[in-house]
Every structure is written in C-alpha cells, then in structure tokens.
Amino acid sequence: MKHQSITVLLLLLVPMQSFAQEAEEPTYSSLSLSIGHTLVFEGVRDGERTPVSLPSWALDYNYYIHERWIVGLHTDVIFESFEFETPSDGDAVFERNFPVATVGIVGHRIGRWFMYAGGGAEFGDETFGVVRLGGEVAHSFDEHYEMLLGIAYDYKVEHYSSLAITAGVAYKF
C-alpha cells in the first residue's frame, strides 16, 4: 500500500512539474566597436584645471544570459596623452599616456536601455582601479546588427573621473 501511494503521488507531480517549466530563452553574445569622446573632469590644460575632452574607442563583449540580463567585458582606449590633477594631492599634476581601461560589467534592461555597473582597472604609466556606471540604447537593423549610443561614468579610484559618450555598431552571434 505504501508503494502504491508513492507511485500515485509521483504520477500526480510529474505533470505539474512539466507545466511549471518555462521555455528556455536563447542566449547569445555581441561584440561592438564604438567611437566617442571622454571628458576628464580633473583635466589640466595650460596649467589650469579644466575638463578635457579626449578621443576614445571602445571594444565591448557582452553575453546575454537572459533577454534582460548581460555580463560583459568592456575595453576603452583614450587616444591622447593628457594631464590631470588629483583632488587628494592638492595641486599635484600627473600625466596619463594613452590609458586602456578593462572593466567587467553586469547589466539589466530597463525599457530600451541596458544599464550596467562594474569594476576593473585602467592601465597606463600606473594602474588605477575603475568603478563604472553606464548605459546604452540599441537600434537593431536585422537579427545580427545593432547601432549603439552609450554613456559611461568612470571613477578612477583616488585619481580622477571621466564621462564617455559613444556611438558604435554591434554584431550579435
């Protein structure tokens, strides 16, 4: 009698389990190339502290783990040397030569925007820690190509902060 009760219970639960399962959503990746300008807020020009706008490129890889969630690796390069003033060091001026930032991110879709946050490092003469907040909106041309507009705020820990505005193209695969 005990085995029959267990068998009946299992037969009742199996169909419920199959109804509870959702169809798996396809996962995919994207690789994007963007061009933009990066505004360094603590920049120095001609001995005066002033925000400095610099040309930059970005190469980003994103993996869509769900239609609303991404994880990725974002790499940015500023194609110009610049000087900046560190707020914690008073009037000390430092030079940065063609820095490359690599940041791991996690993002979530809010409407048409993917908002993301992450951390990593900026490599140059010295290595700085980076905390990033950003977002991008995409317009799909077909199932593989998108046009992107993005904005990202970087805080280079204890050194300087910047805001990048970019436009680019992504390939989804």
C-alpha positions in Angstrom: 0.0 0.0 0.0 2.8 2.4 0.8 4.5 1.9 -2.6 1.2 2.5 -4.4 0.7 5.8 -2.5 4.2 6.9 -3.5 3.6 5.9 -7.2 0.3 7.8 -7.3 1.9 10.9 -5.7 4.8 10.8 -8.3 2.3 10.4 -11.2 0.4 13.5 -10.0 3.6 15.6 -9.5 5.3 14.8 -12.8 2.6 16.5 -15.0 2.6 19.6 -12.6 6.4 19.8 -12.9 6.2 19.8 -16.7 3.6 22.6 -16.7 5.8 24.7 -14.3 8.8 24.6 -16.6 9.2 27.7 -18.8 10.6 27.5 -22.3 14.3 28.4 -22.2 15.2 31.7 -23.8 18.1 31.6 -26.3 21.3 33.1 -25.1 23.7 35.0 -27.4 26.8 37.2 -27.4 27.6 40.5 -29.0 30.8 42.3 -30.0 30.7 46.0 -30.5 33.1 48.7 -31.7 32.4 52.3 -30.7 34.0 55.7 -31.2 33.5 58.6 -28.8 34.7 61.3 -26.6 35.8 61.0 -23.0 35.5 64.0 -20.7 38.1 64.1 -17.9 36.7 66.3 -15.2 40.0 66.9 -13.4 41.9 67.6 -16.6 44.7 70.3 -16.8 45.4 72.5 -19.9 48.0 75.2 -19.9 48.4 74.9 -16.1 44.7 75.5 -15.4 42.3 72.8 -14.1 39.6 72.4 -16.7 37.5 69.5 -18.0 39.3 68.0 -21.0 37.6 66.2 -23.9 39.6 63.4 -25.5 39.0 61.0 -28.4 38.4 57.4 -27.5 37.4 53.9 -28.9 35.7 51.1 -27.1 35.6 47.3 -27.9 32.9 45.6 -25.8 31.9 41.9 -25.5 28.5 41.1 -23.9 26.9 37.8 -23.1 23.1 37.8 -22.8 22.3 35.3 -20.1 18.6 36.3 -20.4 16.8 38.8 -22.6 17.1 41.3 -19.7 20.5 40.4 -18.2 24.0 40.7 -19.5 27.6 40.2 -18.3 30.4 41.6 -20.3 34.0 42.8 -20.7 34.3 46.4 -21.8 37.6 47.8 -23.0 38.3 51.5 -23.7 41.3 53.4 -25.1 41.9 57.1 -24.9 44.0 58.1 -27.9 45.7 61.1 -26.5 48.0 61.9 -23.6 46.6 64.3 -21.0 47.3 65.8 -17.7 45.1 65.7 -14.6 45.0 66.9 -11.1 44.3 64.5 -8.3 41.9 66.1 -5.7 43.5 64.3 -2.8 47.1 65.5 -3.7 46.2 69.3 -3.8 47.9 71.0 -6.7 49.9 68.0 -8.0 49.6 67.4 -11.7 50.1 64.0 -13.3 50.3 62.9 -16.9 48.5 59.9 -18.4 49.6 58.4 -21.7 47.1 56.5 -23.9 45.4 54.7 -21.0 43.5 51.4 -21.6 40.6 50.5 -19.3 39.2 47.0 -19.0 36.0 46.6 -16.9 33.8 43.6 -16.2 30.2 44.6 -16.1 26.7 43.3 -15.2 23.7 44.9 -16.8 20.0 44.9 -16.8 17.5 46.1 -19.5 15.2 48.9 -18.4 12.9 49.7 -21.3 15.1 50.2 -24.4 18.2 50.9 -22.3 20.8 48.5 -20.8 22.0 50.0 -17.6 25.2 48.4 -16.2 27.7 48.6 -13.4 31.1 47.1 -13.0 34.7 47.3 -11.9 38.1 46.8 -13.4 41.4 48.6 -14.0 42.9 51.3 -16.2 46.4 50.5 -17.4 49.0 53.2 -18.4 52.1 54.5 -16.6 50.4 53.3 -13.4 47.4 51.0 -12.9 44.3 52.6 -11.4 41.2 50.8 -10.1 38.0 51.7 -12.0 34.3 51.7 -11.0 31.9 52.2 -13.9 28.2 53.1 -14.2 26.7 53.3 -17.7 24.0 52.6 -20.2 23.4 52.1 -23.8 20.5 52.1 -26.1 20.4 49.9 -29.3 18.6 50.0 -32.6 18.5 46.7 -34.4 19.0 46.7 -38.2 18.4 42.9 -38.6 18.9 39.9 -36.4 22.7 40.3 -36.3 23.5 44.1 -36.3 22.7 47.0 -34.0 23.6 50.6 -33.8 24.5 51.7 -30.3 24.5 55.0 -28.4 26.2 54.8 -25.0 27.2 56.8 -22.0 29.6 55.7 -19.1 30.8 57.3 -16.0 34.2 56.0 -14.7 35.7 56.7 -11.3 39.4 56.0 -11.3 39.8 55.3 -7.6 41.6 58.1 -5.8 42.8 59.7 -9.1 40.2 61.2 -11.5 36.7 60.7 -13.0 35.5 60.7 -16.6 32.4 60.6 -18.7 32.4 58.8 -22.1 29.8 59.3 -24.8 30.0 56.8 -27.6 28.3 55.6 -30.9 29.0 52.3 -32.4 27.9 49.1 -34.1 27.4 45.7 -32.5 27.3 42.2 -34.1 25.2 39.6 -32.3 26.1 35.9 -32.6 
